[in-house]
């Protein structure tokens, strides 16, 4: 094997290995389930709860939420009995992020209008890698408790 053939073979092998590493779809694969918003008592604030499932082999992060119902929307986690605003929440690879009462949740402040039971609130979940996922969140009774 001459030098030129050896270099060409080495380049071909390197290219094949690089493409094999890129060939698998490692992007997060997100879906949303069990979304709901309890009917708010006042127009001051509301919460939204849902489960973000990631069937992909790469983790992602929920970085923000937007909606026409409010300009002031934040992501919260609960530590002990206290909630605190956070810049993002992790969505593990091949796992899920649960937003539920008493835990992580989305908080809407200063609602433009108070949604009623039976309404749907359109929201957009923004992720670091996967981009935007649109969800229509049904408004349930103020005392609604999902089945576990």
Buried (B, 14 or more C-beta within 10 A) or exposed (E): EEEEEEEEEEEEEEEEEEEEEEEEEEEBBBEBEEBBBBBBEEEEBBBBBBBBBBEBEBBBBBBBBBBEBBEEBBBBBBEEEEBEEEEBBEBEBEEBBBBBEEEBBBBBEEBEEBBEEEBEBEBBBBBBBBEEBEBEBBBBEEEBEEEE
